[in-house]
Amino acid sequence: MIKNKIAKILFIALITGTPINAQNEQNEATLDQGPVAGQFDYTIEKSSKYEEYRVVRTNWLYKLKSNVLDSLSSLETTIAEKETAIDSLKSEIKSINSNLENTQEKLDKAITQKDSIPFLGAELPKGQYNSIMWGLVLILAVGAAFLFLLFKRSHHLTGEMREKYSDLEKEYDAHRKRALEKEKTMARQHLNELNKLRGRD
């Protein structure tokens, strides 16, 4: 099977007169860098042309596959890290909400007490005591809002990463299908050419 593929590629390369070795050196260097979409575009642009088809070397396709899988693996790792960060933020927000509830309960009890309230061993006026407590609540509320914004941003980034992962997976599947269709078409053409040659004999 592999020998047949190699024979087909060599046959088409001989017809089109394309220097495969030079292309291989250029694409090998290009396939090692740049975005995946750019690597696909460069491979298609630099591949041999046969009528309205493009002939892509098998090792280029394997290289592209490896690059795509590496990108997918990196995205999966990033998504896992973001999800871990989100879980951590959820835990922190839950803890802060719990602290806010406790602080509110303490504040409600303080309001119902007499005007002079003992605080840290000192008697404080009710207004001053309430100011201190509300200041603490405000600080906690600001902290909770900040953590919520961080959580929202992480959630947004995670959604973007999942969307990019899905797009990349669709792009890879589409490219794989196109490559298979091209290979089948080339095989049929090659078989027709062989049948013609045999018919002349």
C-alpha positions in Angstrom: 0.0 0.0 0.0 2.8 2.5 1.0 4.8 1.5 -2.1 1.8 2.2 -4.3 1.4 5.7 -2.7 5.1 6.4 -3.3 4.9 5.2 -6.9 1.9 7.5 -7.5 3.6 10.5 -6.0 6.8 9.9 -8.0 4.7 9.4 -11.2 2.9 12.7 -10.8 6.1 14.5 -9.7 7.8 13.3 -12.9 5.0 14.5 -15.0 4.9 18.0 -13.4 8.6 18.3 -13.1 8.4 19.6 -9.5 11.6 19.3 -7.4 10.3 17.3 -4.4 13.5 17.4 -2.4 13.7 21.2 -2.5 10.0 21.4 -1.5 10.6 19.0 1.3 13.4 21.1 2.8 11.4 24.3 2.6 8.2 22.7 4.1 10.0 20.8 6.8 11.5 24.1 8.0 8.1 25.8 7.7 6.1 23.0 9.3 8.3 23.4 12.5 7.0 26.9 13.1 4.1 29.2 12.7 0.4 28.7 13.4 -1.4 25.5 12.3 -3.5 27.3 9.8 -0.4 28.9 8.2 1.2 25.5 8.0 -1.8 24.1 6.2 -1.8 27.1 3.8 1.9 26.8 3.1 1.7 23.1 2.5 -1.1 23.5 0.0 0.6 26.4 -1.7 4.0 24.6 -2.0 2.6 21.2 -2.9 2.9 19.8 -6.4 0.1 20.7 -8.8 -1.5 18.1 -11.0 -4.3 19.5 -13.2 -6.8 20.9 -10.6 -5.4 18.8 -7.8 -2.7 19.2 -5.3 -0.3 16.4 -4.4 0.9 16.5 -0.8 3.7 14.3 0.5 2.7 11.8 3.1 5.4 12.9 5.5 4.0 16.4 5.3 0.6 15.2 6.3 2.0 13.2 9.2 3.9 16.3 10.3 0.8 18.5 10.1 -1.1 15.8 12.0 1.6 15.9 14.7 1.4 19.7 14.9 -2.4 19.7 15.2 -2.3 17.0 17.9 0.3 19.0 19.8 -1.8 22.1 19.5 -4.9 20.2 20.7 -2.9 18.8 23.6 -1.7 22.3 24.6 -5.3 23.6 24.4 -6.5 20.7 26.6 -3.9 21.5 29.2 -4.8 25.1 29.2 -8.5 24.3 29.5 -7.7 22.0 32.4 -5.7 24.7 34.1 -8.5 27.3 33.6 -11.0 24.9 35.0 -8.8 24.3 38.1 -8.5 28.1 38.5 -12.3 28.5 38.2 -12.9 25.8 40.9 -10.4 27.6 43.2 -12.2 30.9 42.6 -15.6 29.3 43.3 -14.2 28.0 46.6 -12.8 31.4 47.5 -16.1 33.2 46.6 -18.1 30.7 48.7 -15.7 31.3 51.6 -16.1 35.1 51.2 -19.9 34.8 51.0 -19.8 32.8 54.1 -17.7 35.4 55.8 -20.1 38.2 54.6 -23.0 36.3 56.1 -21.3 35.9 59.4 -20.3 39.6 59.4 -23.9 40.6 58.6 -25.2 38.5 61.5 -22.7 40.1 63.9 -23.8 43.5 62.6 -27.4 42.8 63.1 -26.7 41.7 66.7 -24.7 44.9 67.3 -27.5 47.1 66.1 -29.9 45.6 68.6 -27.5 46.1 71.5 -27.3 49.3 73.7 -25.7 52.5 72.5 -22.4 51.7 74.2 -20.9 48.5 72.8 -17.8 46.7 74.1 -15.3 46.2 71.4 -11.8 44.9 71.9 -12.0 45.7 75.6 -13.2 49.3 75.0 -16.7 50.8 75.0 -17.5 52.3 71.7 -20.4 54.5 70.7 -22.9 52.7 68.5 -22.3 54.9 65.5 -18.6 54.4 65.6 -19.0 50.7 66.1 -21.3 50.5 63.1 -18.9 52.5 61.0 -16.1 49.9 61.8 -18.3 47.0 61.0 -19.6 48.5 57.7 -16.0 49.3 56.7 -15.2 45.6 57.1 -18.2 44.6 55.1 -17.2 47.1 52.4 -13.7 45.7 52.2 -15.1 42.1 52.0 -17.6 43.2 49.3 -14.9 44.8 47.2 -12.8 41.6 47.6 -15.8 39.5 46.6 -16.4 41.7 43.5 -12.8 41.4 42.5 -12.8 37.7 42.8 -16.1 37.5 40.9 -14.5 39.5 38.0 -11.6 37.1 38.0 -13.9 34.2 37.9 -15.9 35.7 35.1 -12.8 36.5 33.1 -11.5 32.9 33.5 -14.9 31.5 32.5 -14.8 33.6 29.4 -11.3 32.5 28.5 -12.2 28.9 29.0 -15.2 29.3 26.6 -12.9 30.9 24.0 -10.4 28.0 24.4 -13.1 25.4 24.0 -14.4 27.2 20.9 -10.9 27.4 19.4 -10.4 23.7 20.2 -13.7 22.8 18.5 -12.8 24.9 15.4 -9.4 23.4 15.2 -10.8 19.9 15.5 -13.4 20.7 12.7 -10.6 22.1 10.5 -8.5 19.0 11.0 -11.4 16.7 10.2 -12.2 18.7 7.0 -8.6 18.6 5.9 -8.4 14.9 6.5 -11.5 14.3 4.5 -10.2 16.4 1.6 -6.9 14.6 1.7 -8.6 11.2 1.6 -10.8 12.3 -1.3 -7.8 13.6 -3.2 -5.9 10.4 -2.6 -8.8 8.3 -3.9 -9.2 10.5 -7.0 -5.5 10.2 -7.7 -5.6 6.4 -7.3 -8.5 6.2 -9.8 -6.7 8.4 -12.3 -3.5 6.4 -11.9 -5.4 3.1 -12.4 -7.0 4.6 -15.6 -3.6 5.6 -16.9 -2.3 2.1 -16.2 -5.3 0.5 -18.0 -4.7 2.8 -21.0 -1.0 1.8 -21.1 -1.9 -1.9 -20.9 -4.5 -1.4 -23.6 -1.8 0.0 -26.0 0.4 -3.1 -25.4 
